[in-house]
Amino acid sequence: MSAALERDGVTPMRSRADPVARVKSIAGLIERDSARIEAGKALTPEVLDALHGNALFRTLLPRAYDGEEVKPSTFFRMQEVISAADGSTGWCLCQASGCSFAAAYMAPEAAWEIWGEPRAVVAWGFGTGTARVVPGGYRVSGTWGFASGNRHANWMGGHCKIVEPDGSIRKNPDGSQAERTMMVRREKVRFHDVWDVVGLRGTNSDTYTYDDLFVPEEHSVCRDSDEERRIDSPLYKFTTTNLYASGFAGVSMGLARGMLDAFTEMAKTKTAAATTRPLRESEVIQNGIATCEAKLRSAGAWLVEVLDEAWEVARTRGHITMQERAMVRLATTSAIHRAKEVAEWAYHEAGAGAIMTGGPFERRMRDIHASAQQVQGRTMHLEMCGQHFLGMNPSGRFF
């Protein structure tokens, strides 16, 4: 299979350099295409070629399927670098990478069918459909939203409750409603062009529908199920939510980094309107840049520390406890909001020029606010973390 990937312009795992270095090598191309990505509501062919050519959609895929199984801290840094170039590209890459996590829970034949294609990408969105049990699989209907990156996907997933032949709803052992994700080829899915938004326009996170589709049992997956996990490596002891939170924190951090770096360069030469004093000589600007650097660097360093500690627990103990999951949640949510604070400061201090389209601030400002509105950035997560630290059972599900 690696030979097939190599023939199709995708570097096989054995030949790949560090993923952060690979991202850095194409960041200039991505930034140059960022306006086209937003205008077309899709990643450009050149950007997709670069992402696939550097195997960046395969970093969270199991090694058994020619993936890399990179550490979550590496994935976070990767997302940070790519999102400094373009937020929509980073967002789409994070979404698809999280979807590839599901391969660790599928039978090898099914996983190869989906991710064996050299330019394999899976997309899915938010919502719950209905999967009725039938011989050999399920009849599935439902509509889901926010399917980021669906235009360049080969397969779609739909999260579903399970209806048994007698009409009852399948339950988990703890009494909660069971859910499985139903994977189908993109051409079988009906899409609704509804993505008209302020930020992250290039993700084209449209709504899609399954109309009574048959899905074989082997194309369904129960994500994060210890019983169904088939690959026993440290990465897959993390939950899918842990990885999405880490990656989307990287998106926000990268957007803020792009804005702060652009502002710092501008401040070296700009003189503000109605003054004769260069920005670089302003104590307010000097203090602000230093404070923002401290916020970004400390938030990133702490998140890397938390992720590496959780990785070591997974590697040595074979599982991750609620303590590690709560710390990942706290560090990721905190990083998203520190990044937003930095972005807002840089945007404000950049003055009227920041509102101009095509500049380094305006699109990033919209993108970071769209990013922070997503569920991974919700401040309710802090409440759940506090509940855990106080010895309570967290009331939410995003650990």
KOLLOKE-563723 format. One record per residue (C-alpha): x, y, z; residue number from 1. Coordinates in steps of 0.2 Angstrom, whole numbers. Layout:
<atoms>
ATOM|X|Y|Z|NUM
...
</atoms>
This chain:
<atoms>
ATOM|0|0|0|1
ATOM|14|12|3|2
ATOM|21|9|-14|3
ATOM|3|14|-21|4
ATOM|4|30|-10|5
ATOM|21|34|-17|6
ATOM|15|32|-35|7
ATOM|1|44|-32|8
ATOM|12|58|-25|9
ATOM|9|55|-6|10
ATOM|25|52|4|11
ATOM|24|35|13|12
ATOM|27|35|31|13
ATOM|45|28|31|14
ATOM|51|43|21|15
ATOM|42|57|31|16
ATOM|51|71|40|17
ATOM|45|79|56|18
ATOM|27|84|53|19
ATOM|30|102|60|20
ATOM|44|104|47|21
ATOM|33|98|33|22
ATOM|20|111|38|23
ATOM|33|125|38|24
ATOM|39|120|21|25
ATOM|21|124|13|26
ATOM|16|138|25|27
ATOM|20|151|12|28
ATOM|10|143|-2|29
ATOM|-5|142|10|30
ATOM|-4|160|15|31
ATOM|-3|166|-3|32
ATOM|-19|156|-7|33
ATOM|-28|161|9|34
ATOM|-39|175|0|35
ATOM|-43|162|-14|36
ATOM|-48|149|-1|37
ATOM|-60|161|8|38
ATOM|-68|168|-9|39
ATOM|-70|150|-15|40
ATOM|-76|143|1|41
ATOM|-64|128|-2|42
ATOM|-46|124|-1|43
ATOM|-37|127|-17|44
ATOM|-31|113|-28|45
ATOM|-13|119|-25|46
ATOM|-15|118|-6|47
ATOM|-23|101|-7|48
ATOM|-9|95|-17|49
ATOM|3|101|-4|50
ATOM|-6|94|11|51
ATOM|-8|77|2|52
ATOM|10|77|-5|53
ATOM|16|80|13|54
ATOM|4|66|20|55
ATOM|-3|79|33|56
ATOM|-20|71|32|57
ATOM|-12|55|39|58
ATOM|-4|61|55|59
ATOM|-17|54|67|60
ATOM|-21|39|56|61
ATOM|-14|22|63|62
ATOM|3|16|57|63
ATOM|-5|0|51|64
ATOM|-14|11|38|65
ATOM|1|21|33|66
ATOM|-2|34|46|67
ATOM|10|42|58|68
ATOM|1|41|75|69
ATOM|10|58|80|70
ATOM|9|63|98|71
ATOM|-5|75|102|72
ATOM|8|89|107|73
ATOM|15|87|90|74
ATOM|-2|88|82|75
ATOM|-5|104|92|76
ATOM|11|112|86|77
ATOM|7|107|68|78
ATOM|-10|115|69|79
ATOM|-3|131|76|80
ATOM|10|133|62|81
ATOM|-3|129|48|82
ATOM|-16|141|55|83
ATOM|-4|155|56|84
ATOM|-4|154|37|85
ATOM|-23|151|35|86
ATOM|-36|147|48|87
ATOM|-48|138|36|88
ATOM|-34|127|31|89
ATOM|-29|123|48|90
ATOM|-47|120|53|91
ATOM|-51|108|39|92
ATOM|-35|98|42|93
ATOM|-39|96|61|94
ATOM|-57|91|57|95
ATOM|-51|77|44|96
ATOM|-37|72|56|97
ATOM|-50|69|70|98
ATOM|-61|59|58|99
ATOM|-46|48|54|100
ATOM|-45|43|72|101
ATOM|-60|32|69|102
ATOM|-49|20|59|103
ATOM|-42|13|76|104
ATOM|-59|6|80|105
ATOM|-63|-2|63|106
ATOM|-60|-19|55|107
ATOM|-44|-18|45|108
ATOM|-53|-22|28|109
ATOM|-65|-7|31|110
ATOM|-51|4|37|111
ATOM|-41|1|22|112
ATOM|-56|3|10|113
ATOM|-59|21|17|114
ATOM|-41|27|21|115
ATOM|-31|16|9|116
ATOM|-35|29|-5|117
ATOM|-19|40|-7|118
ATOM|-29|56|-5|119
ATOM|-42|49|8|120
ATOM|-51|62|18|121
ATOM|-66|59|29|122
ATOM|-78|73|35|123
ATOM|-92|73|47|124
ATOM|-103|86|56|125
ATOM|-114|89|71|126
ATOM|-130|81|75|127
ATOM|-139|64|77|128
ATOM|-147|53|64|129
ATOM|-156|37|65|130
ATOM|-149|20|60|131
ATOM|-162|6|60|132
ATOM|-154|-12|62|133
ATOM|-157|-23|46|134
ATOM|-149|-39|41|135
ATOM|-130|-35|37|136
ATOM|-130|-17|43|137
ATOM|-142|-2|45|138
ATOM|-154|9|36|139
ATOM|-148|27|40|140
ATOM|-157|43|38|141
ATOM|-152|60|46|142
ATOM|-146|77|43|143
ATOM|-130|84|51|144
ATOM|-122|102|50|145
ATOM|-105|110|51|146
ATOM|-96|97|39|147
ATOM|-80|106|38|148
ATOM|-69|101|23|149
ATOM|-83|91|14|150
ATOM|-79|97|-3|151
ATOM|-62|88|-3|152
ATOM|-68|73|6|153
ATOM|-70|55|-1|154
ATOM|-81|48|13|155
ATOM|-94|56|25|156
ATOM|-98|50|43|157
ATOM|-115|52|51|158
ATOM|-117|50|70|159
ATOM|-133|40|74|160
ATOM|-144|33|88|161
ATOM|-147|14|85|162
ATOM|-165|8|83|163
ATOM|-167|-11|86|164
ATOM|-178|-22|75|165
ATOM|-191|-21|89|166
ATOM|-191|-2|89|167
ATOM|-182|0|105|168
ATOM|-167|12|106|169
ATOM|-150|4|109|170
ATOM|-142|8|126|171
ATOM|-125|8|133|172
ATOM|-121|-3|149|173
ATOM|-122|13|159|174
ATOM|-140|17|152|175
ATOM|-135|31|140|176
ATOM|-140|31|122|177
ATOM|-128|21|111|178
ATOM|-121|30|96|179
ATOM|-112|24|80|180
ATOM|-105|34|66|181
ATOM|-110|28|49|182
ATOM|-98|30|35|183
ATOM|-103|32|17|184
ATOM|-95|37|1|185
ATOM|-98|56|-2|186
ATOM|-107|54|-19|187
ATOM|-121|45|-10|188
ATOM|-124|60|2|189
ATOM|-136|75|-2|190
ATOM|-128|92|3|191
ATOM|-136|109|7|192
ATOM|-126|124|3|193
ATOM|-129|135|19|194
ATOM|-112|140|24|195
ATOM|-114|159|24|196
ATOM|-104|165|39|197
ATOM|-92|178|46|198
ATOM|-77|168|49|199
ATOM|-68|152|43|200
ATOM|-78|154|27|201
ATOM|-65|143|18|202
ATOM|-70|127|28|203
ATOM|-87|126|18|204
ATOM|-94|118|33|205
ATOM|-111|114|25|206
ATOM|-126|103|30|207
ATOM|-128|86|23|208
ATOM|-142|72|23|209
ATOM|-142|53|22|210
ATOM|-159|48|14|211
ATOM|-162|30|19|212
ATOM|-145|24|15|213
ATOM|-139|6|18|214
ATOM|-123|5|28|215
ATOM|-115|-12|31|216
ATOM|-110|-16|49|217
ATOM|-92|-15|45|218
ATOM|-94|3|39|219
ATOM|-101|8|56|220
ATOM|-89|13|71|221
ATOM|-91|17|89|222
ATOM|-78|30|93|223
ATOM|-69|30|109|224
ATOM|-75|12|113|225
ATOM|-63|2|123|226
ATOM|-72|-14|118|227
ATOM|-70|-9|99|228
ATOM|-53|-2|99|229
ATOM|-42|-13|88|230
ATOM|-25|-3|89|231
ATOM|-18|-2|106|232
ATOM|-6|12|105|233
ATOM|-4|27|117|234
ATOM|-13|39|104|235
ATOM|-29|30|104|236
ATOM|-30|30|123|237
ATOM|-35|49|121|238
ATOM|-53|53|116|239
ATOM|-58|60|100|240
ATOM|-63|75|109|241
ATOM|-46|77|117|242
ATOM|-38|78|100|243
ATOM|-51|90|92|244
ATOM|-48|101|107|245
ATOM|-30|101|105|246
ATOM|-30|104|86|247
ATOM|-43|118|87|248
ATOM|-33|126|101|249
ATOM|-19|126|89|250
ATOM|-30|134|76|251
ATOM|-34|149|88|252
ATOM|-16|150|94|253
ATOM|-9|150|76|254
ATOM|-22|164|71|255
ATOM|-16|174|86|256
ATOM|2|171|82|257
ATOM|0|177|64|258
ATOM|-9|193|70|259
ATOM|4|197|83|260
ATOM|19|194|72|261
ATOM|11|205|59|262
ATOM|8|219|71|263
ATOM|26|218|78|264
ATOM|33|220|61|265
ATOM|21|234|57|266
ATOM|25|243|74|267
ATOM|44|244|70|268
ATOM|40|256|56|269
ATOM|23|264|58|270
ATOM|19|280|66|271
ATOM|1|282|72|272
ATOM|-11|295|65|273
ATOM|-11|312|74|274
ATOM|6|308|82|275
ATOM|25|310|77|276
ATOM|30|296|88|277
ATOM|34|279|81|278
ATOM|23|264|88|279
ATOM|39|255|93|280
ATOM|43|270|105|281
ATOM|26|269|114|282
ATOM|27|261|131|283
ATOM|9|255|129|284
ATOM|14|245|113|285
ATOM|31|239|121|286
ATOM|21|232|136|287
ATOM|7|225|126|288
ATOM|18|215|114|289
ATOM|28|208|128|290
ATOM|12|203|137|291
ATOM|4|195|122|292
ATOM|20|185|119|293
ATOM|20|179|137|294
ATOM|1|174|135|295
ATOM|4|165|119|296
ATOM|20|156|124|297
ATOM|14|151|141|298
ATOM|-2|145|135|299
ATOM|6|134|121|300
ATOM|20|128|133|301
ATOM|7|123|146|302
ATOM|-4|114|134|303
ATOM|11|104|127|304
ATOM|16|100|145|305
ATOM|-1|93|149|306
ATOM|-2|83|132|307
ATOM|15|76|135|308
ATOM|10|71|153|309
ATOM|-6|63|147|310
ATOM|4|54|133|311
ATOM|16|47|146|312
ATOM|2|41|157|313
ATOM|-6|32|142|314
ATOM|11|24|137|315
ATOM|15|18|154|316
ATOM|-2|14|162|317
ATOM|-12|9|146|318
ATOM|-26|22|149|319
ATOM|-29|40|153|320
ATOM|-39|45|169|321
ATOM|-52|58|171|322
ATOM|-38|69|179|323
ATOM|-28|69|162|324
ATOM|-44|72|152|325
ATOM|-49|87|163|326
ATOM|-32|95|162|327
ATOM|-32|93|143|328
ATOM|-49|101|143|329
ATOM|-43|115|154|330
ATOM|-27|119|145|331
ATOM|-35|118|127|332
ATOM|-50|130|132|333
ATOM|-38|142|141|334
ATOM|-27|142|126|335
ATOM|-41|147|114|336
ATOM|-46|161|125|337
ATOM|-29|168|128|338
ATOM|-26|167|109|339
ATOM|-42|177|107|340
ATOM|-36|190|119|341
ATOM|-20|192|110|342
ATOM|-29|194|93|343
ATOM|-41|207|99|344
ATOM|-26|217|106|345
ATOM|-16|217|90|346
ATOM|-31|221|80|347
ATOM|-36|236|91|348
ATOM|-18|243|91|349
ATOM|-16|241|73|350
ATOM|-28|255|70|351
ATOM|-39|259|55|352
ATOM|-28|249|44|353
ATOM|-34|233|52|354
ATOM|-51|234|44|355
ATOM|-44|233|27|356
ATOM|-48|217|17|357
ATOM|-32|208|11|358
ATOM|-22|214|25|359
ATOM|-15|203|39|360
ATOM|-28|207|52|361
ATOM|-46|207|46|362
ATOM|-48|189|40|363
ATOM|-39|182|55|364
ATOM|-49|192|67|365
ATOM|-65|185|59|366
ATOM|-58|168|59|367
ATOM|-52|168|77|368
ATOM|-69|173|83|369
ATOM|-78|160|73|370
ATOM|-65|147|81|371
ATOM|-69|153|98|372
ATOM|-88|151|95|373
ATOM|-86|132|92|374
ATOM|-90|120|105|375
ATOM|-71|117|110|376
ATOM|-70|135|115|377
ATOM|-85|136|126|378
ATOM|-82|143|143|379
ATOM|-94|130|151|380
ATOM|-79|118|150|381
ATOM|-71|127|164|382
ATOM|-86|123|175|383
ATOM|-84|105|171|384
ATOM|-66|106|175|385
ATOM|-70|114|192|386
ATOM|-82|101|196|387
ATOM|-69|88|193|388
ATOM|-56|97|204|389
ATOM|-69|98|218|390
ATOM|-72|79|218|391
ATOM|-89|80|209|392
ATOM|-94|71|193|393
ATOM|-93|83|178|394
ATOM|-110|86|171|395
ATOM|-105|88|153|396
ATOM|-98|76|140|397
ATOM|-84|85|132|398
ATOM|-69|77|141|399
</atoms>
